Amino acid sequence: MIKTYHEDLVSSHTVKRFLKAFSWPLISSFRKIHLAMFIWRLCISKPDIIILDVDAMVMNNDDAEKRKGVNPTYKNCKGFNALQLIWEGFLADSTLRTGEKHSNSGQSVQRMIRRAVERIRTSYDPEVPIIIHLDSGFMDQKIFKELEKLQVGYICGGKLYKEITDMIATIPHKEWKTYFSPGTVEDNRIWEYVEFGDCRSSWKKFRRAIFTRPMSETGQLLLPFVRPCQVLYTNIGQGFAIDDQLRKAGYDWLLKPEGIINVYHHRGCSELSFRLFKDFGSEQLPFKNLEPNSAFYHLMVLAYNLYQAFKEDVCGEIIPGTSYP
């Protein structure tokens, strides 16, 4: 500890007693703090558009002692499955879940997004365009309906069902359009895409879908059998309130398929927050019961957000914002 004498530090027993005293109502209050810090960062950055990423982060506790909530996860390990709402490297909201919970388990995703959107509208800007990124694990009509009700945009990765791939195979080559991604990390990749409307058997209506396939990588053309194809679902450009919000903010290009593809491809930057968080804190949680582990986890989230803010506000001219702990 900087400028702290050893005899002034709390003992491990004191820390254990402190964390074991947390109840679930008290633990839930951490999430209000996370949202308050998120709004604080928004007021400093003043973005014209807010792009949030919802994702699940597996915390591997496979070799830990028997603990409550440490269950098999979809990544073939035992641990926890934390649900996180990410903005520009900050954890705007987060909750620790037991390992067996899948991405859109219960109503946790809808409640998390609803709280964040309402807080943005009341404490930052009622008209700022908000776009939510989701991967295929969150492809669910109930989530789409909630996002449409909140009047925010969403871009969600979809599952490649056989009927979709069979339909795509029948589209003639002249119907495909070409998109050149900006030359950054992706080295000017070339993509082909085609738009269509899709309605799953349980859905009540059709939604805009964009099927993409990369044609090159690092300057080399890809053969058909190694192209990682993807389908994206979105409500952008479909007459919802988000369209007018984007136009007023000067983001008309986001209504086009190229803009939607470009924005979704940047969600990989949000996933780097998982590595940052685990390097900053710990992937393994120290207690046998879920309550103190949840308190410990939320304290890590709080400290991580403060670390990110310090790195940006104090060390910005010295240390790159992408630096790992």
Salt bridges, closest charged atoms under 4 A:
ASP53 OD1 - HIS133 ND1 3.81
ASP53 OD1 - ARG267 NE 3.09
ASP55 OD2 - ARG267 NH2 3.27
GLU65 OE1 - LYS288 NZ 3.42
ASP93 OD2 - ARG31 NH2 2.96
ASP93 OD2 - ARG115 NH2 3.85
GLU146 OE2 - ARG114 NE 2.95
GLU148 OE1 - LYS205 NZ 3.28
GLU148 OE2 - ARG207 NE 3.12
GLU163 OE2 - ARG200 NH1 2.67
ASP166 OD2 - LYS162 NZ 2.76
GLU192 OE2 - HIS173 NE2 3.30
GLU192 OE1 - ARG213 NH2 2.94
GLU195 OE1 - ARG208 NE 2.63
ASP198 OD2 - ARG200 NE 3.02
GLU217 OE1 - ARG189 NH2 3.76
ASP244 OD1 - ARG247 NH1 3.09
GLU271 OE2 - ARG267 NH1 3.01
ASP279 OD2 - ARG275 NE 3.82
GLU283 OE2 - LYS278 NZ 3.38
GLU312 OE2 - ARG41 NH2 2.83
ASP313 OD2 - ARG41 NH1 2.82
